[in-house]
């Protein structure tokens, strides 16, 4: 791991640890347990992958990475559900008709997200993470719902962060695929650094915007 990668890893890990502490101190962890667990998962995954890099065979390390990526995808899908329930609670509450409408819109959102993820181009030997694209579309749709429903507070802030990072992650994946196709190491590294930088910016955004529970929530 070169100096730039090590600095990015350390900064990202430190910011995430601070975010975990802040989530508990401000009571956000109690209201958004899946989101909090996901951030803790990111911290533990980062430490585990870093610590085991020199001790596992490449195939074993790759399998571990793939398993953790699948766990990440599942947790993000659960988080989308957590955000959706919070938005519904703040916007209109629960009735039978609204629950039916919610189920229809959820199915529609899943279909749209799956369709977009399937259409993502993968021109090079490095495949684009279609799971990440799927979740990114879900988060963008949740954000649009929150904006249209005039929802403020933590649900919208969390959705904003994941929507922005998801879009950048997909674009960076496409850029890496093209860079690998044309054997452009500089472009490949730049897209990876940009993705890491945006994630740290999102974490900083959450540190400043995820507050104690307001009256609207």
Secondary structure as a PSIPRED ss2 file (coil, helix, strand):
# PSIPRED VFORMAT (PSIPRED V4.0)

   1 X C   1.000  0.000  0.000
   2 X C   1.000  0.000  0.000
   3 X H   0.000  1.000  0.000
   4 X H   0.000  1.000  0.000
   5 X H   0.000  1.000  0.000
   6 X H   0.000  1.000  0.000
   7 X H   0.000  1.000  0.000
   8 X H   0.000  1.000  0.000
   9 X H   0.000  1.000  0.000
  10 X H   0.000  1.000  0.000
  11 X H   0.000  1.000  0.000
  12 X H   0.000  1.000  0.000
  13 X H   0.000  1.000  0.000
  14 X H   0.000  1.000  0.000
  15 X H   0.000  1.000  0.000
  16 X H   0.000  1.000  0.000
  17 X H   0.000  1.000  0.000
  18 X H   0.000  1.000  0.000
  19 X H   0.000  1.000  0.000
  20 X H   0.000  1.000  0.000
  21 X H   0.000  1.000  0.000
  22 X H   0.000  1.000  0.000
  23 X H   0.000  1.000  0.000
  24 X H   0.000  1.000  0.000
  25 X H   0.000  1.000  0.000
  26 X C   1.000  0.000  0.000
  27 X C   1.000  0.000  0.000
  28 X H   0.000  1.000  0.000
  29 X H   0.000  1.000  0.000
  30 X H   0.000  1.000  0.000
  31 X H   0.000  1.000  0.000
  32 X C   1.000  0.000  0.000
  33 X H   0.000  1.000  0.000
  34 X H   0.000  1.000  0.000
  35 X H   0.000  1.000  0.000
  36 X H   0.000  1.000  0.000
  37 X H   0.000  1.000  0.000
  38 X H   0.000  1.000  0.000
  39 X H   0.000  1.000  0.000
  40 X H   0.000  1.000  0.000
  41 X H   0.000  1.000  0.000
  42 X H   0.000  1.000  0.000
  43 X H   0.000  1.000  0.000
  44 X H   0.000  1.000  0.000
  45 X H   0.000  1.000  0.000
  46 X H   0.000  1.000  0.000
  47 X H   0.000  1.000  0.000
  48 X H   0.000  1.000  0.000
  49 X H   0.000  1.000  0.000
  50 X H   0.000  1.000  0.000
  51 X H   0.000  1.000  0.000
  52 X H   0.000  1.000  0.000
  53 X C   1.000  0.000  0.000
  54 X C   1.000  0.000  0.000
  55 X C   1.000  0.000  0.000
  56 X C   1.000  0.000  0.000
  57 X C   1.000  0.000  0.000
  58 X H   0.000  1.000  0.000
  59 X H   0.000  1.000  0.000
  60 X H   0.000  1.000  0.000
  61 X H   0.000  1.000  0.000
  62 X H   0.000  1.000  0.000
  63 X H   0.000  1.000  0.000
  64 X H   0.000  1.000  0.000
  65 X H   0.000  1.000  0.000
  66 X H   0.000  1.000  0.000
  67 X H   0.000  1.000  0.000
  68 X H   0.000  1.000  0.000
  69 X H   0.000  1.000  0.000
  70 X H   0.000  1.000  0.000
  71 X H   0.000  1.000  0.000
  72 X H   0.000  1.000  0.000
  73 X H   0.000  1.000  0.000
  74 X H   0.000  1.000  0.000
  75 X H   0.000  1.000  0.000
  76 X H   0.000  1.000  0.000
  77 X H   0.000  1.000  0.000
  78 X H   0.000  1.000  0.000
  79 X H   0.000  1.000  0.000
  80 X H   0.000  1.000  0.000
  81 X H   0.000  1.000  0.000
  82 X H   0.000  1.000  0.000
  83 X H   0.000  1.000  0.000
  84 X H   0.000  1.000  0.000
  85 X H   0.000  1.000  0.000
  86 X H   0.000  1.000  0.000
  87 X H   0.000  1.000  0.000
  88 X H   0.000  1.000  0.000
  89 X H   0.000  1.000  0.000
  90 X H   0.000  1.000  0.000
  91 X H   0.000  1.000  0.000
  92 X C   1.000  0.000  0.000
  93 X C   1.000  0.000  0.000
  94 X C   1.000  0.000  0.000
  95 X C   1.000  0.000  0.000
  96 X H   0.000  1.000  0.000
  97 X H   0.000  1.000  0.000
  98 X H   0.000  1.000  0.000
  99 X H   0.000  1.000  0.000
 100 X H   0.000  1.000  0.000
 101 X H   0.000  1.000  0.000
 102 X H   0.000  1.000  0.000
 103 X H   0.000  1.000  0.000
 104 X H   0.000  1.000  0.000
 105 X H   0.000  1.000  0.000
 106 X H   0.000  1.000  0.000
 107 X H   0.000  1.000  0.000
 108 X H   0.000  1.000  0.000
 109 X H   0.000  1.000  0.000
 110 X H   0.000  1.000  0.000
 111 X H   0.000  1.000  0.000
 112 X H   0.000  1.000  0.000
 113 X H   0.000  1.000  0.000
 114 X H   0.000  1.000  0.000
 115 X H   0.000  1.000  0.000
 116 X H   0.000  1.000  0.000
 117 X H   0.000  1.000  0.000
 118 X H   0.000  1.000  0.000
 119 X H   0.000  1.000  0.000
 120 X C   1.000  0.000  0.000
 121 X C   1.000  0.000  0.000
 122 X C   1.000  0.000  0.000
 123 X C   1.000  0.000  0.000
 124 X C   1.000  0.000  0.000
 125 X C   1.000  0.000  0.000
 126 X C   1.000  0.000  0.000
 127 X C   1.000  0.000  0.000
 128 X C   1.000  0.000  0.000
 129 X C   1.000  0.000  0.000
 130 X H   0.000  1.000  0.000
 131 X H   0.000  1.000  0.000
 132 X H   0.000  1.000  0.000
 133 X H   0.000  1.000  0.000
 134 X H   0.000  1.000  0.000
 135 X H   0.000  1.000  0.000
 136 X H   0.000  1.000  0.000
 137 X H   0.000  1.000  0.000
 138 X H   0.000  1.000  0.000
 139 X H   0.000  1.000  0.000
 140 X H   0.000  1.000  0.000
 141 X H   0.000  1.000  0.000
 142 X H   0.000  1.000  0.000
 143 X H   0.000  1.000  0.000
 144 X H   0.000  1.000  0.000
 145 X H   0.000  1.000  0.000
 146 X H   0.000  1.000  0.000
 147 X H   0.000  1.000  0.000
 148 X H   0.000  1.000  0.000
 149 X C   1.000  0.000  0.000
 150 X C   1.000  0.000  0.000
 151 X C   1.000  0.000  0.000
 152 X C   1.000  0.000  0.000
 153 X C   1.000  0.000  0.000
 154 X H   0.000  1.000  0.000
 155 X H   0.000  1.000  0.000
 156 X H   0.000  1.000  0.000
 157 X H   0.000  1.000  0.000
 158 X H   0.000  1.000  0.000
 159 X H   0.000  1.000  0.000
 160 X H   0.000  1.000  0.000
 161 X H   0.000  1.000  0.000
 162 X H   0.000  1.000  0.000
 163 X H   0.000  1.000  0.000
 164 X H   0.000  1.000  0.000
 165 X H   0.000  1.000  0.000
 166 X H   0.000  1.000  0.000
 167 X H   0.000  1.000  0.000
 168 X H   0.000  1.000  0.000
 169 X H   0.000  1.000  0.000
 170 X H   0.000  1.000  0.000
 171 X H   0.000  1.000  0.000
 172 X H   0.000  1.000  0.000
 173 X H   0.000  1.000  0.000
 174 X H   0.000  1.000  0.000
 175 X H   0.000  1.000  0.000
 176 X H   0.000  1.000  0.000
 177 X H   0.000  1.000  0.000
 178 X H   0.000  1.000  0.000
 179 X H   0.000  1.000  0.000
 180 X H   0.000  1.000  0.000
 181 X H   0.000  1.000  0.000
 182 X C   1.000  0.000  0.000
 183 X C   1.000  0.000  0.000
 184 X C   1.000  0.000  0.000
 185 X H   0.000  1.000  0.000
 186 X H   0.000  1.000  0.000
 187 X H   0.000  1.000  0.000
 188 X H   0.000  1.000  0.000
 189 X H   0.000  1.000  0.000
 190 X H   0.000  1.000  0.000
 191 X H   0.000  1.000  0.000
 192 X H   0.000  1.000  0.000
 193 X H   0.000  1.000  0.000
 194 X H   0.000  1.000  0.000
 195 X H   0.000  1.000  0.000
 196 X H   0.000  1.000  0.000
 197 X H   0.000  1.000  0.000
 198 X H   0.000  1.000  0.000
 199 X H   0.000  1.000  0.000
 200 X H   0.000  1.000  0.000
 201 X H   0.000  1.000  0.000
 202 X H   0.000  1.000  0.000
 203 X H   0.000  1.000  0.000
 204 X H   0.000  1.000  0.000
 205 X H   0.000  1.000  0.000
 206 X H   0.000  1.000  0.000
 207 X H   0.000  1.000  0.000
 208 X H   0.000  1.000  0.000
 209 X H   0.000  1.000  0.000
 210 X C   1.000  0.000  0.000
 211 X C   1.000  0.000  0.000
 212 X C   1.000  0.000  0.000
 213 X C   1.000  0.000  0.000
 214 X C   1.000  0.000  0.000
 215 X C   1.000  0.000  0.000
 216 X C   1.000  0.000  0.000
 217 X C   1.000  0.000  0.000
